[in-house]
Amino acid sequence: MKSIVNRFMMMFGGVFAAFALIIATISANSACMWITHQPKLPDDVRKLRKF
């Protein structure tokens, strides 16, 4: 079972990493719908913002 999971992560790990970067960039450039809840962004995600 462990070898199947390792093989799957080796095949699709890059896709997951790229998808995570895209989601982080989108969330860095948007605001929360709820006025009272805007969580703090990590510094690494803050660098992805467009000015």
PQR file with spaces between the fields and no chain letter, atoms N, CA, C, O and H, PARSE charges and radii, in Angstrom:
ATOM       1  N    MET     1       0.818   -1.187    0.000 -0.4000 1.5000
ATOM       2  CA   MET     1       0.000    0.000    0.000 -0.0000 2.0000
ATOM       3  C    MET     1       0.865    1.255    0.000  0.5500 1.7000
ATOM       4  O    MET     1       0.557    2.238   -0.675 -0.5500 1.4000
ATOM       5  N    LYS     2       1.958    1.206    0.771 -0.4000 1.5000
ATOM       6  CA   LYS     2       2.840    2.363    0.857 -0.0000 2.0000
ATOM       7  C    LYS     2       3.496    2.649   -0.494  0.5500 1.7000
ATOM       8  O    LYS     2       3.679    3.811   -0.857 -0.5500 1.4000
ATOM       9  H    LYS     2       2.208    0.408    1.319  0.4000 1.0000
ATOM      10  N    SER     3       3.844    1.617   -1.229 -0.4000 1.5000
ATOM      11  CA   SER     3       4.486    1.822   -2.526 -0.0000 2.0000
ATOM      12  C    SER     3       3.511    2.423   -3.542  0.5500 1.7000
ATOM      13  O    SER     3       3.917    3.188   -4.416 -0.5500 1.4000
ATOM      14  H    SER     3       3.695    0.673   -0.934  0.4000 1.0000
ATOM      15  N    ILE     4       2.240    2.080   -3.427 -0.4000 1.5000
ATOM      16  CA   ILE     4       1.238    2.647   -4.333 -0.0000 2.0000
ATOM      17  C    ILE     4       1.089    4.144   -4.074  0.5500 1.7000
ATOM      18  O    ILE     4       1.005    4.935   -5.014 -0.5500 1.4000
ATOM      19  H    ILE     4       1.910    1.459   -2.716  0.4000 1.0000
ATOM      20  N    VAL     5       1.056    4.530   -2.806 -0.4000 1.5000
ATOM      21  CA   VAL     5       0.931    5.947   -2.449 -0.0000 2.0000
ATOM      22  C    VAL     5       2.181    6.704   -2.888  0.5500 1.7000
ATOM      23  O    VAL     5       2.072    7.806   -3.426 -0.5500 1.4000
ATOM      24  H    VAL     5       1.124    3.888   -2.043  0.4000 1.0000
ATOM      25  N    ASN     6       3.355    6.140   -2.672 -0.4000 1.5000
ATOM      26  CA   ASN     6       4.594    6.791   -3.092 -0.0000 2.0000
ATOM      27  C    ASN     6       4.650    6.967   -4.607  0.5500 1.7000
ATOM      28  O    ASN     6       5.063    8.017   -5.100 -0.5500 1.4000
ATOM      29  H    ASN     6       3.443    5.245   -2.235  0.4000 1.0000
ATOM      30  N    ARG     7       4.241    5.957   -5.329 -0.4000 1.5000
ATOM      31  CA   ARG     7       4.239    6.046   -6.795 -0.0000 2.0000
ATOM      32  C    ARG     7       3.249    7.108   -7.268  0.5500 1.7000
ATOM      33  O    ARG     7       3.540    7.861   -8.197 -0.5500 1.4000
ATOM      34  H    ARG     7       3.905    5.104   -4.929  0.4000 1.0000
ATOM      35  N    PHE     8       2.085    7.168   -6.630 -0.4000 1.5000
ATOM      36  CA   PHE     8       1.076    8.172   -6.989 -0.0000 2.0000
ATOM      37  C    PHE     8       1.602    9.584   -6.731  0.5500 1.7000
ATOM      38  O    PHE     8       1.418   10.476   -7.559 -0.5500 1.4000
ATOM      39  H    PHE     8       1.849    6.556   -5.875  0.4000 1.0000
ATOM      40  N    MET     9       2.255    9.789   -5.586 -0.4000 1.5000
ATOM      41  CA   MET     9       2.785   11.109   -5.259 -0.0000 2.0000
ATOM      42  C    MET     9       3.935   11.495   -6.178  0.5500 1.7000
ATOM      43  O    MET     9       4.097   12.673   -6.495 -0.5500 1.4000
ATOM      44  H    MET     9       2.404    9.064   -4.913  0.4000 1.0000
ATOM      45  N    MET    10       4.728   10.535   -6.607 -0.4000 1.5000
ATOM      46  CA   MET    10       5.808   10.831   -7.545 -0.0000 2.0000
ATOM      47  C    MET    10       5.251   11.224   -8.915  0.5500 1.7000
ATOM      48  O    MET    10       5.833   12.059   -9.607 -0.5500 1.4000
ATOM      49  H    MET    10       4.596    9.578   -6.350  0.4000 1.0000
ATOM      50  N    MET    11       4.133   10.627   -9.301 -0.4000 1.5000
ATOM      51  CA   MET    11       3.547   10.926  -10.604 -0.0000 2.0000
ATOM      52  C    MET    11       2.811   12.261  -10.599  0.5500 1.7000
ATOM      53  O    MET    11       2.906   13.019  -11.564 -0.5500 1.4000
ATOM      54  H    MET    11       3.660    9.949   -8.739  0.4000 1.0000
ATOM      55  N    PHE    12       2.079   12.560   -9.529 -0.4000 1.5000
ATOM      56  CA   PHE    12       1.203   13.726   -9.525 -0.0000 2.0000
ATOM      57  C    PHE    12       1.596   14.793   -8.507  0.5500 1.7000
ATOM      58  O    PHE    12       0.845   15.747   -8.301 -0.5500 1.4000
ATOM      59  H    PHE    12       2.002   11.945   -8.745  0.4000 1.0000
ATOM      60  N    GLY    13       2.744   14.655   -7.872 -0.4000 1.5000
ATOM      61  CA   GLY    13       3.177   15.626   -6.875 -0.0000 2.0000
ATOM      62  C    GLY    13       3.396   17.011   -7.462  0.5500 1.7000
ATOM      63  O    GLY    13       3.060   18.010   -6.828 -0.5500 1.4000
ATOM      64  H    GLY    13       3.354   13.880   -8.038  0.4000 1.0000
ATOM      65  N    GLY    14       3.951   17.084   -8.657 -0.4000 1.5000
ATOM      66  CA   GLY    14       4.172   18.370   -9.322 -0.0000 2.0000
ATOM      67  C    GLY    14       2.875   19.070   -9.678  0.5500 1.7000
ATOM      68  O    GLY    14       2.773   20.294   -9.605 -0.5500 1.4000
ATOM      69  H    GLY    14       4.225   16.272   -9.173  0.4000 1.0000
ATOM      70  N    VAL    15       1.885   18.278  -10.065 -0.4000 1.5000
ATOM      71  CA   VAL    15       0.571   18.850  -10.394 -0.0000 2.0000
ATOM      72  C    VAL    15      -0.067   19.444   -9.147  0.5500 1.7000
ATOM      73  O    VAL    15      -0.637   20.534   -9.195 -0.5500 1.4000
ATOM      74  H    VAL    15       1.968   17.283  -10.124  0.4000 1.0000
ATOM      75  N    PHE    16       0.031   18.725   -8.025 -0.4000 1.5000
ATOM      76  CA   PHE    16      -0.525   19.240   -6.775 -0.0000 2.0000
ATOM      77  C    PHE    16       0.192   20.506   -6.325  0.5500 1.7000
ATOM      78  O    PHE    16      -0.449   21.429   -5.822 -0.5500 1.4000
ATOM      79  H    PHE    16       0.494   17.840   -7.986  0.4000 1.0000
ATOM      80  N    ALA    17       1.496   20.566   -6.494 -0.4000 1.5000
ATOM      81  CA   ALA    17       2.264   21.749   -6.107 -0.0000 2.0000
ATOM      82  C    ALA    17       1.887   22.949   -6.962  0.5500 1.7000
ATOM      83  O    ALA    17       1.739   24.055   -6.442 -0.5500 1.4000
ATOM      84  H    ALA    17       2.017   19.816   -6.903  0.4000 1.0000
ATOM      85  N    ALA    18       1.730   22.747   -8.268 -0.4000 1.5000
ATOM      86  CA   ALA    18       1.328   23.840   -9.155 -0.0000 2.0000
ATOM      87  C    ALA    18      -0.077   24.314   -8.824  0.5500 1.7000
ATOM      88  O    ALA    18      -0.344   25.515   -8.829 -0.5500 1.4000
ATOM      89  H    ALA    18       1.850   21.849   -8.691  0.4000 1.0000
ATOM      90  N    PHE    19      -0.967   23.390   -8.540 -0.4000 1.5000
ATOM      91  CA   PHE    19      -2.333   23.745   -8.181 -0.0000 2.0000
ATOM      92  C    PHE    19      -2.368   24.539   -6.876  0.5500 1.7000
ATOM      93  O    PHE    19      -3.135   25.494   -6.751 -0.5500 1.4000
ATOM      94  H    PHE    19      -0.750   22.414   -8.536  0.4000 1.0000
ATOM      95  N    ALA    20      -1.544   24.150   -5.907 -0.4000 1.5000
ATOM      96  CA   ALA    20      -1.478   24.873   -4.637 -0.0000 2.0000
ATOM      97  C    ALA    20      -0.951   26.287   -4.835  0.5500 1.7000
ATOM      98  O    ALA    20      -1.428   27.217   -4.185 -0.5500 1.4000
ATOM      99  H    ALA    20      -0.921   23.374   -6.009  0.4000 1.0000
ATOM     100  N    LEU    21       0.025   26.466   -5.721 -0.4000 1.5000
ATOM     101  CA   LEU    21       0.553   27.801   -6.004 -0.0000 2.0000
ATOM     102  C    LEU    21      -0.506   28.677   -6.666  0.5500 1.7000
ATOM     103  O    LEU    21      -0.610   29.861   -6.346 -0.5500 1.4000
ATOM     104  H    LEU    21       0.413   25.711   -6.249  0.4000 1.0000
ATOM     105  N    ILE    22      -1.282   28.126   -7.569 -0.4000 1.5000
ATOM     106  CA   ILE    22      -2.353   28.884   -8.227 -0.0000 2.0000
ATOM     107  C    ILE    22      -3.412   29.301   -7.211  0.5500 1.7000
ATOM     108  O    ILE    22      -3.850   30.451   -7.217 -0.5500 1.4000
ATOM     109  H    ILE    22      -1.197   27.165   -7.830  0.4000 1.0000
ATOM     110  N    ILE    23      -3.824   28.393   -6.350 -0.4000 1.5000
ATOM     111  CA   ILE    23      -4.827   28.708   -5.330 -0.0000 2.0000
ATOM     112  C    ILE    23      -4.303   29.765   -4.366  0.5500 1.7000
ATOM     113  O    ILE    23      -5.056   30.654   -3.968 -0.5500 1.4000
ATOM     114  H    ILE    23      -3.467   27.459   -6.345  0.4000 1.0000
ATOM     115  N    ALA    24      -3.032   29.691   -3.981 -0.4000 1.5000
ATOM     116  CA   ALA    24      -2.454   30.692   -3.076 -0.0000 2.0000
ATOM     117  C    ALA    24      -2.409   32.058   -3.732  0.5500 1.7000
ATOM     118  O    ALA    24      -2.662   33.066   -3.072 -0.5500 1.4000
ATOM     119  H    ALA    24      -2.420   28.969   -4.304  0.4000 1.0000
ATOM     120  N    THR    25      -2.090   32.113   -5.027 -0.4000 1.5000
ATOM     121  CA   THR    25      -2.054   33.390   -5.739 -0.0000 2.0000
ATOM     122  C    THR    25      -3.441   33.994   -5.842  0.5500 1.7000
ATOM     123  O    THR    25      -3.601   35.202   -5.665 -0.5500 1.4000
ATOM     124  H    THR    25      -1.885   31.294   -5.563  0.4000 1.0000
ATOM     125  N    ILE    26      -4.442   33.183   -6.123 -0.4000 1.5000
ATOM     126  CA   ILE    26      -5.818   33.681   -6.222 -0.0000 2.0000
ATOM     127  C    ILE    26      -6.295   34.184   -4.867  0.5500 1.7000
ATOM     128  O    ILE    26      -6.932   35.235   -4.788 -0.5500 1.4000
ATOM     129  H    ILE    26      -4.312   32.202   -6.268  0.4000 1.0000
ATOM     130  N    SER    27      -5.996   33.452   -3.807 -0.4000 1.5000
ATOM     131  CA   SER    27      -6.469   33.873   -2.491 -0.0000 2.0000
ATOM     132  C    SER    27      -5.711   35.097   -1.979  0.5500 1.7000
ATOM     133  O    SER    27      -6.252   35.851   -1.170 -0.5500 1.4000
ATOM     134  H    SER    27      -5.478   32.598   -3.871  0.4000 1.0000
ATOM     135  N    ALA    28      -4.481   35.311   -2.424 -0.4000 1.5000
ATOM     136  CA   ALA    28      -3.721   36.496   -2.006 -0.0000 2.0000
ATOM     137  C    ALA    28      -4.282   37.761   -2.645  0.5500 1.7000
ATOM     138  O    ALA    28      -4.122   38.853   -2.099 -0.5500 1.4000
ATOM     139  H    ALA    28      -4.041   34.698   -3.081  0.4000 1.0000
ATOM     140  N    ASN    29      -4.931   37.626   -3.784 -0.4000 1.5000
ATOM     141  CA   ASN    29      -5.455   38.782   -4.496 -0.0000 2.0000
ATOM     142  C    ASN    29      -6.952   38.985   -4.285  0.5500 1.7000
ATOM     143  O    ASN    29      -7.568   39.764   -5.012 -0.5500 1.4000
ATOM     144  H    ASN    29      -5.061   36.739   -4.227  0.4000 1.0000
ATOM     145  N    SER    30      -7.544   38.316   -3.323 -0.4000 1.5000
ATOM     146  CA   SER    30      -8.966   38.476   -3.075 -0.0000 2.0000
ATOM     147  C    SER    30      -9.209   38.714   -1.591  0.5500 1.7000
ATOM     148  O    SER    30      -8.351   38.440   -0.753 -0.5500 1.4000
ATOM     149  H    SER    30      -7.043   37.684   -2.732  0.4000 1.0000
ATOM     150  N    ALA    31     -10.370   39.219   -1.290 -0.4000 1.5000
ATOM     151  CA   ALA    31     -10.734   39.483    0.098 -0.0000 2.0000
ATOM     152  C    ALA    31     -11.830   38.515    0.525  0.5500 1.7000
ATOM     153  O    ALA    31     -12.498   37.905   -0.309 -0.5500 1.4000
ATOM     154  H    ALA    31     -11.067   39.442   -1.971  0.4000 1.0000
ATOM     155  N    CYS    32     -12.000   38.387    1.819 -0.4000 1.5000
ATOM     156  CA   CYS    32     -13.016   37.508    2.371 -0.0000 2.0000
ATOM     157  C    CYS    32     -14.396   38.148    2.201  0.5500 1.7000
ATOM     158  O    CYS    32     -14.527   39.369    2.278 -0.5500 1.4000
ATOM     159  H    CYS    32     -11.457   38.883    2.497  0.4000 1.0000
ATOM     160  N    MET    33     -15.415   37.334    1.972 -0.4000 1.5000
ATOM     161  CA   MET    33     -16.776   37.868    1.816 -0.0000 2.0000
ATOM     162  C    MET    33     -17.305   38.418    3.128  0.5500 1.7000
ATOM     163  O    MET    33     -18.059   39.391    3.126 -0.5500 1.4000
ATOM     164  H    MET    33     -15.308   36.341    1.909  0.4000 1.0000
ATOM     165  N    TRP    34     -16.930   37.824    4.233 -0.4000 1.5000
ATOM     166  CA   TRP    34     -17.398   38.265    5.534 -0.0000 2.0000
ATOM     167  C    TRP    34     -16.540   39.436    5.999  0.5500 1.7000
ATOM     168  O    TRP    34     -15.313   39.338    6.022 -0.5500 1.4000
ATOM     169  H    TRP    34     -16.318   37.034    4.235  0.4000 1.0000
ATOM     170  N    ILE    35     -17.172   40.525    6.362 -0.4000 1.5000
ATOM     171  CA   ILE    35     -16.441   41.730    6.740 -0.0000 2.0000
ATOM     172  C    ILE    35     -15.622   41.509    7.999  0.5500 1.7000
ATOM     173  O    ILE    35     -14.510   42.025    8.112 -0.5500 1.4000
ATOM     174  H    ILE    35     -18.169   40.604    6.343  0.4000 1.0000
ATOM     175  N    THR    36     -16.149   40.757    8.937 -0.4000 1.5000
ATOM     176  CA   THR    36     -15.490   40.606   10.235 -0.0000 2.0000
ATOM     177  C    THR    36     -14.401   39.552   10.243  0.5500 1.7000
ATOM     178  O    THR    36     -13.699   39.419   11.246 -0.5500 1.4000
ATOM     179  H    THR    36     -17.052   40.338    8.846  0.4000 1.0000
ATOM     180  N    HIS    37     -14.231   38.797    9.169 -0.4000 1.5000
ATOM     181  CA   HIS    37     -13.240   37.711    9.181 -0.0000 2.0000
ATOM     182  C    HIS    37     -12.319   37.825    7.978  0.5500 1.7000
ATOM     183  O    HIS    37     -12.656   37.370    6.885 -0.5500 1.4000
ATOM     184  H    HIS    37     -14.801   38.904    8.355  0.4000 1.0000
ATOM     185  N    GLN    38     -11.165   38.428    8.179 -0.4000 1.5000
ATOM     186  CA   GLN    38     -10.133   38.465    7.153 -0.0000 2.0000
ATOM     187  C    GLN    38      -8.855   37.921    7.786  0.5500 1.7000
ATOM     188  O    GLN    38      -8.135   38.669    8.448 -0.5500 1.4000
ATOM     189  H    GLN    38     -10.891   38.798    9.068  0.4000 1.0000
ATOM     190  N    PRO    39      -8.557   36.626    7.595 -0.5600 1.5000
ATOM     191  CA   PRO    39      -7.388   36.041    8.259  0.2800 2.0000
ATOM     192  C    PRO    39      -6.083   36.640    7.742  0.5500 1.7000
ATOM     193  O    PRO    39      -6.007   37.108    6.606 -0.5500 1.4000
ATOM     194  N    LYS    40      -5.066   36.617    8.588 -0.4000 1.5000
ATOM     195  CA   LYS    40      -3.750   37.119    8.205 -0.0000 2.0000
ATOM     196  C    LYS    40      -3.104   36.144    7.220  0.5500 1.7000
ATOM     197  O    LYS    40      -3.184   34.927    7.385 -0.5500 1.4000
ATOM     198  H    LYS    40      -5.127   36.237    9.511  0.4000 1.0000
ATOM     199  N    LEU    41      -2.466   36.702    6.200 -0.4000 1.5000
ATOM     200  CA   LEU    41      -1.769   35.880    5.219 -0.0000 2.0000
ATOM     201  C    LEU    41      -0.323   35.678    5.647  0.5500 1.7000
ATOM     202  O    LEU    41       0.288   36.581    6.220 -0.5500 1.4000
ATOM     203  H    LEU    41      -2.400   37.690    6.066  0.4000 1.0000
ATOM     204  N    PRO    42       0.224   34.505    5.376 -0.5600 1.5000
ATOM     205  CA   PRO    42       1.650   34.300    5.633  0.2800 2.0000
ATOM     206  C    PRO    42       2.493   35.205    4.717  0.5500 1.7000
ATOM     207  O    PRO    42       2.033   35.618    3.652 -0.5500 1.4000
ATOM     208  N    ASP    43       3.709   35.500    5.134 -0.4000 1.5000
ATOM     209  CA   ASP    43       4.572   36.391    4.360 -0.0000 2.0000
ATOM     210  C    ASP    43       4.874   35.845    2.965  0.5500 1.7000
ATOM     211  O    ASP    43       4.975   36.615    2.010 -0.5500 1.4000
ATOM     212  H    ASP    43       4.082   35.164    5.999  0.4000 1.0000
ATOM     213  N    ASP    44       5.018   34.534    2.838 -0.4000 1.5000
ATOM     214  CA   ASP    44       5.306   33.946    1.528 -0.0000 2.0000
ATOM     215  C    ASP    44       4.148   34.139    0.557  0.5500 1.7000
ATOM     216  O    ASP    44       4.367   34.376   -0.631 -0.5500 1.4000
ATOM     217  H    ASP    44       4.935   33.908    3.614  0.4000 1.0000
ATOM     218  N    VAL    45       2.921   34.040    1.050 -0.4000 1.5000
ATOM     219  CA   VAL    45       1.755   34.241    0.195 -0.0000 2.0000
ATOM     220  C    VAL    45       1.589   35.726   -0.114  0.5500 1.7000
ATOM     221  O    VAL    45       1.139   36.087   -1.201 -0.5500 1.4000
ATOM     222  H    VAL    45       2.742   33.848    2.015  0.4000 1.0000
ATOM     223  N    ARG    46       1.945   36.575    0.824 -0.4000 1.5000
ATOM     224  CA   ARG    46       1.829   38.019    0.627 -0.0000 2.0000
ATOM     225  C    ARG    46       2.719   38.499   -0.517  0.5500 1.7000
ATOM     226  O    ARG    46       2.410   39.501   -1.163 -0.5500 1.4000
ATOM     227  H    ARG    46       2.311   36.281    1.707  0.4000 1.0000
ATOM     228  N    LYS    47       3.823   37.792   -0.772 -0.4000 1.5000
ATOM     229  CA   LYS    47       4.731   38.155   -1.852 -0.0000 2.0000
ATOM     230  C    LYS    47       4.116   37.886   -3.231  0.5500 1.7000
ATOM     231  O    LYS    47       4.584   38.434   -4.229 -0.5500 1.4000
ATOM     232  H    LYS    47       4.074   36.978   -0.247  0.4000 1.0000
ATOM     233  N    LEU    48       3.084   37.057   -3.298 -0.4000 1.5000
ATOM     234  CA   LEU    48       2.445   36.714   -4.570 -0.0000 2.0000
ATOM     235  C    LEU    48       1.419   37.753   -5.008  0.5500 1.7000
ATOM     236  O    LEU    48       0.881   37.656   -6.111 -0.5500 1.4000
ATOM     237  H    LEU    48       2.704   36.611   -2.488  0.4000 1.0000
ATOM     238  N    ARG    49       1.138   38.748   -4.160 -0.4000 1.5000
ATOM     239  CA   ARG    49       0.111   39.742   -4.488 -0.0000 2.0000
ATOM     240  C    ARG    49       0.520   40.602   -5.663  0.5500 1.7000
ATOM     241  O    ARG    49       1.698   40.907   -5.849 -0.5500 1.4000
ATOM     242  H    ARG    49       1.575   38.826   -3.264  0.4000 1.0000
ATOM     243  N    LYS    50      -0.470   40.989   -6.456 -0.4000 1.5000
ATOM     244  CA   LYS    50      -0.249   41.944   -7.544 -0.0000 2.0000
ATOM     245  C    LYS    50      -0.490   43.336   -6.995  0.5500 1.7000
ATOM     246  O    LYS    50      -1.457   43.561   -6.268 -0.5500 1.4000
ATOM     247  H    LYS    50      -1.427   40.741   -6.305  0.4000 1.0000
ATOM     248  N    PHE    51       0.372   44.259   -7.333 -0.4000 1.5000
ATOM     249  CA   PHE    51       0.209   45.618   -6.825 -0.0000 2.0000
ATOM     250  C    PHE    51      -0.402   46.505   -7.843  0.5500 1.7000
ATOM     251  O    PHE    51      -0.612   47.690   -7.583 -0.5500 1.4000
ATOM     252  H    PHE    51       1.158   44.076   -7.923  0.4000 1.0000
